[in-house]
Amino acid sequence: MKINLKNKTILITGGTGSFGQKFTEAVLNNFKPKKVIIFSRDEFKQYNMQLKFHKYKKKLRFFLGDIRDANRLDLAFEGVDIAIHAAALKQVPASEYNPFEFIKTNILGTQNVIDAAHKNKVSKVLTLSTDKASSPINLYGATKLTADKITISANNFSPRTKYSVVRYGNVFGSRGSLVPTILSQLKDDFVTITEKKMTRFSITLEQSITFVLNCLDRMLGGEIFVPKIPSYRVIDVIKALAPNKKIKILGIRPGEKLHEEMISHSESLNTIELEDFFIIINNIKSDIIAKQYKKKFMRYSSYNSFENIYLTIKEIKEISSKILLNQN
């Protein structure tokens, strides 16, 4: 890894989540940061994280707070060099029922992060996004698309700070995702599925950490980074984890897509394709970014989970086994 984080102070919003904990572990184990600040609203998770990373207690700081609280964020951002903005509300059904709560956290909270970074002259801010932000049909996706837009637009008024976005798909085996749902149903007579033809992008937690670190190293400000990752058929995950179980079809839930998309047809016209990832370029710094990579833009096409390379049932089993082994 080329990125130099030596003597840097790094703040992670939503730092007690799955990504935040794994990212903290990677930074503390592989680099020599001055300090890692965990900003989150869950005191119990912060307590558990303090126990987990006890040997690094001199380099860790825990800030209890909500990204909705601009004053608290402003205080937490003092002396910060790099910020990873991972805090968000994420459940699609919950967003459809509680739209204003998602707007307050995902949109207004992101604005607060941007303002705090600007006031405190932070060097880099990298916002984590989702495939649901591309051509969104649910409130969650719409709030994350807005968060993407305001992160990128921050480059217009904050020249000292570079703001970019990382957009990737489902983290395989993460809390609330398909794998733990299926495993929790193994004791039942059947497993549930919304639609047999459904597909999703797949990335492991370790892959997401590596990708974020690489993007942090190369970002110029104004990019939306999208990794090239495989897809899986939802039915194949059931075949891998519960091959002898009956399947109950529930139907697609409100706000849910049959297939996910990370780059829309319209976005592809402003997208550079590289070997392992794409960069969606907006008007901000577009000439600088395009010149840096010296690549041609994609043609009019969509990067979606349906027209993609799929994980085999064997590969799904192997990935699931590794995840379960790490959890035990």
C-alpha positions, 0 to 999 in steps of 0.5 A: 500500500503506497499511501502514507498515513504516518503521523496523520490524524484520521477521523471515521464517522460511524466508526463503530460499524463493521467498516469502521472497525475493520478500517481502524484495524487496518490503519493501526496494524499497517501504518503509523498514524498519530491518532484515529478518532472514532465518531459514533453515537453508540456508547456500548459499541465504543466501549467494546471497541476500546476493549478490542483495541486495548493495545492501541489505546494511546492512539485511539480517541472516541467521540460520542456524538451524532453527525446531525450535531454540527457543533459536536462534529466541529469539535471532533474535527479539530486537528484532523488530517483525513476523514472517512465519512461512513455514518449513515442510515441504510435499511431500505424498508426503514427509509420508506417508512421514516424518510425524514430521519434518513434525510436528517442523517444521510443528507444534513449529516453529510453537510455537517461533515463537509462544513466541519472539514472545511472549518478545520482545514482537513486535507481529505474527506472520502464519503462512502456511498452505495450502488443504490445511489445510482438511478435510485428508486428508494428514499435511501438511495436518493439520500445517498445520491444527494450525499454524493452530490454535495460531497463532490460539490464541496470542492467548489468552495473548499480549495484546501480540502479534497472531497471524493466518494467511494461507491460499492455494492453489498458487503458480503456477509455484513450485518442485515445482509443475505448471508446472515439472514439465510443462516438464521433460517437454517433451523426453520422449515424454509428460507425466504427470498424476495425474488429468484431472479434477483442479483447483487454486486458483491464485495468483501469487507477486506476488499472494501478496506483495500479499495478505500485506502487506494482511493484515499491515496490517489484522490484529487478531489471530485471523483466517484470511485467505483470498483470492478467487482463480481455479482451473485445470484441470490438463488445461488447463495441459497444453493450454497448455504442451504441447498436442501431447504425449501424456498418461500418467495416473498416478493420484491419489497417497496423500494427494492430493485431486481438488479443493482447498478453502480454506473447508470447509462447517463453517468457512463458518459462521464466515466473513465474505465481503468483496469480494476475500477471506474472513476465517475467525473463531474464538472469539478476538476474534470480536466485535471482528473481526465488528464491525470489518468489519460484514459478514454471515457466509457461508451453509453452503457450501464455497469449493473449486477445483471450484466456482469461476472457472477460468483460460482456456488463454490466461490460463494461457499468459500467466501462464506466459510472465511467470513464465518471463520473470522467471526468465530 
